[in-house]
Amino acid sequence: MPPASELSPELAQGLLQLARALIVSGAASHVAICLAEIQSRYLDLSPESATLSMLFGDGASALIVSATPDPDAIEILDVNLATDGAFRDDLGIRCPGTEFGTAPTLCKTLLPDFAPRMNGQSVILQASRRIAAACQALLERNHLTSCDIRWIVPHQANANLLARIARGLDFDRAGGVVSVIEDLGNTSSASMGIALDSLRRDGSIEPGDYLLLPAFAAGFTWGAALCRA
């Protein structure tokens, strides 16, 4: 799989869904998903842009989706994805892109369009609502409730959003929301894999545990994966 693009944590969900489809269809026995972000070189580190640049970090993660049974594996049960392009300027990067111009000569005149854009108020409002709705839909079609979930392993956007997601799902299990933000910041598409690896290394996952993996990204795009240990 190719590396993920900047500001695209939802890409991890899409690749997870694609990998699962390849396995279920028999087209592949093993699929590697590699997610990497180098965001620091593209961020404006001036004080004026601190509210955006302070959030992000560089990182990478990888996982193997396999058809081979393994007692230590986590099973992908279902994936739910959605998008709404009306919010493309509330979180994202315009250039290069077909709508805002791809020719080098044109893009040189549009340098601000190469910089990340974020409307923080819109992002937190929409993300908290839409992630909760996506998770709820996923649970309902698998005949589960939030009480059945042991771990929420979200895209590591910020602590405020993680708390809102838990409240939106009435999820009050102590320590059940996995966070590595305080150590690594928001590593975008790599963040969920990093958080999941942290949880596995702790030895906290027990057989039969249900995990929710929600994400929200540029565009807006959002969704969640339901897994079982």
C-alpha positions in Angstrom: 0.0 0.0 0.0 1.2 3.6 -0.6 2.0 6.0 2.2 -0.9 8.1 3.4 -1.3 11.7 2.4 -1.1 14.5 4.9 -4.2 15.4 7.0 -5.8 12.0 6.1 -6.5 9.8 9.1 -9.6 8.6 7.4 -7.4 7.1 4.7 -6.4 4.4 7.3 -10.1 3.4 7.6 -10.4 3.2 3.8 -7.3 1.1 3.5 -8.6 -1.2 6.3 -11.9 -1.6 4.5 -10.1 -2.4 1.2 -7.7 -4.9 2.9 -10.6 -6.6 4.5 -12.4 -6.9 1.1 -9.4 -8.4 -0.5 -9.1 -11.0 2.2 -12.8 -11.8 2.3 -13.0 -12.1 -1.5 -10.0 -14.4 -1.6 -8.0 -12.0 -3.8 -5.2 -11.9 -1.2 -4.1 -13.9 1.8 -2.1 -11.1 3.4 -2.3 -7.3 3.0 0.2 -4.8 4.4 -1.1 -1.4 5.3 1.6 1.3 5.7 0.8 4.8 7.0 3.4 7.5 7.3 3.2 11.3 7.9 5.9 13.9 7.7 3.9 17.0 8.5 6.5 19.2 10.3 8.1 20.4 7.0 4.8 21.7 5.7 3.6 23.6 8.8 3.9 27.3 9.4 5.8 27.4 12.7 5.3 31.1 13.3 3.4 32.2 16.5 0.5 33.3 14.3 -0.1 29.7 13.2 0.6 28.1 16.5 -3.0 27.0 17.1 -2.7 24.7 14.1 0.9 23.7 13.9 1.2 22.8 17.6 -1.3 20.0 17.1 0.6 17.9 14.6 3.5 15.5 14.8 5.4 13.1 12.5 4.9 9.4 12.7 4.4 6.0 11.0 2.6 2.8 11.6 2.0 -0.5 9.7 -0.2 -3.5 10.1 -0.8 -6.8 8.4 -4.4 -7.9 7.5 -4.3 -11.7 7.1 -6.7 -14.6 6.3 -4.6 -16.9 8.4 -6.1 -17.5 11.9 -4.0 -16.3 14.8 -4.9 -16.4 18.5 -3.2 -13.0 19.0 -4.8 -11.3 16.0 -7.6 -8.7 16.0 -10.6 -9.5 13.7 -12.0 -6.8 11.5 -15.8 -7.2 11.8 -17.2 -4.2 10.0 -16.2 -0.7 8.7 -18.5 2.3 8.2 -17.3 5.3 6.1 -18.9 8.7 5.1 -17.9 12.0 3.6 -19.3 15.5 3.0 -17.2 17.7 0.6 -19.1 20.9 1.6 -16.6 21.3 4.4 -13.4 20.9 2.3 -12.1 24.3 3.4 -12.7 23.8 7.1 -9.9 21.2 7.2 -7.5 20.4 4.4 -5.0 21.6 1.8 -6.2 23.1 -1.5 -3.1 22.5 -3.7 -2.3 20.5 -5.6 -5.8 19.6 -6.6 -8.1 19.5 -9.6 -10.5 22.2 -8.3 -7.8 24.7 -7.2 -5.2 24.1 -9.9 -2.4 21.6 -10.6 -0.1 23.4 -13.0 3.2 24.5 -11.4 3.0 28.0 -12.8 -0.5 28.4 -11.4 0.3 27.0 -8.0 3.3 29.3 -7.6 0.8 32.2 -7.4 -1.3 30.4 -4.8 1.2 29.6 -2.1 -1.4 30.0 0.7 -3.3 27.1 -0.9 -0.4 24.8 -0.1 -0.8 25.5 3.6 -3.1 23.5 5.9 -6.4 25.1 6.6 -8.5 24.5 9.7 -11.6 26.0 11.2 -11.2 24.6 14.7 -14.8 25.3 15.9 -16.3 23.7 12.8 -14.0 20.7 13.1 -14.7 19.9 16.7 -18.4 20.3 16.3 -18.8 18.3 13.2 -16.3 15.6 14.2 -17.8 14.9 17.6 -21.3 14.5 16.1 -20.4 12.6 13.0 -18.0 10.2 14.6 -20.6 9.3 17.3 -23.2 8.8 14.6 -20.9 6.6 12.6 -20.0 4.5 15.6 -23.6 4.2 16.7 -24.7 3.0 13.2 -21.8 0.5 13.2 -22.9 -0.9 16.6 -26.6 -1.1 15.7 -26.0 -3.1 12.5 -23.9 -5.5 14.5 -26.4 -5.8 17.3 -24.1 -4.2 19.9 -24.2 -1.2 22.2 -21.4 0.9 23.7 -21.6 -1.2 26.8 -20.2 -4.1 24.8 -17.1 -2.1 23.7 -14.0 -2.5 25.8 -11.7 -0.2 23.9 -12.1 2.9 21.8 -8.9 3.5 19.8 -9.5 6.7 17.9 -7.6 8.8 15.5 -5.5 11.0 17.9 -6.9 14.4 16.9 -6.9 16.1 20.3 -7.9 15.4 23.9 -11.1 17.5 23.7 -12.4 15.5 20.7 -11.6 12.1 22.3 -13.6 13.2 25.4 -16.5 14.3 23.3 -16.6 11.0 21.4 -16.8 9.1 24.7 -19.6 11.3 25.9 -21.5 11.0 22.6 -21.4 7.3 22.9 -22.2 7.2 26.6 -18.9 5.4 27.0 -17.7 5.7 30.6 -15.4 2.7 30.9 -12.3 4.0 32.9 -9.2 4.0 30.7 -11.1 2.6 27.8 -10.3 5.5 25.4 -6.7 5.0 24.2 -4.6 8.2 23.9 -1.0 8.8 23.0 -1.6 12.5 22.2 0.4 13.8 25.2 3.5 12.0 23.9 3.3 12.2 20.1 0.7 14.8 19.2 -1.6 14.3 16.2 0.2 12.1 13.7 -2.8 12.0 11.4 -3.2 8.8 9.4 -0.5 7.0 11.4 -2.0 7.9 14.8 -4.6 5.1 15.1 -2.0 2.5 14.3 0.4 3.9 16.9 -2.4 4.0 19.5 -3.4 0.4 18.8 0.3 -0.7 19.0 0.6 1.0 22.3 -2.5 -0.8 23.6 -1.2 -4.2 22.4 2.2 -3.7 23.9 0.6 -3.0 27.3 -1.0 -6.4 27.1 -4.3 -4.9 28.0 -6.4 -6.5 25.2 -8.1 -9.7 26.3 -9.7 -12.4 24.0 -13.3 -11.4 23.1 -12.7 -7.7 23.7 -14.6 -5.4 21.2 -12.7 -2.4 19.9 -14.0 0.7 18.1 -11.6 2.5 15.8 -13.1 5.9 14.8 -11.5 8.6 12.7 -12.2 12.1 11.2 -10.3 13.8 8.5 -10.0 16.5 5.9 -12.7 17.1 3.5 -14.7 16.2 5.7 -14.4 12.4 5.8 -15.1 10.2 8.8 -16.0 6.7 9.9 -15.2 3.8 12.2 -14.1 0.2 12.3 -15.4 -2.5 14.6 -12.9 -5.2 15.7 -12.8 -8.1 18.1 -9.8 -9.7 19.8 
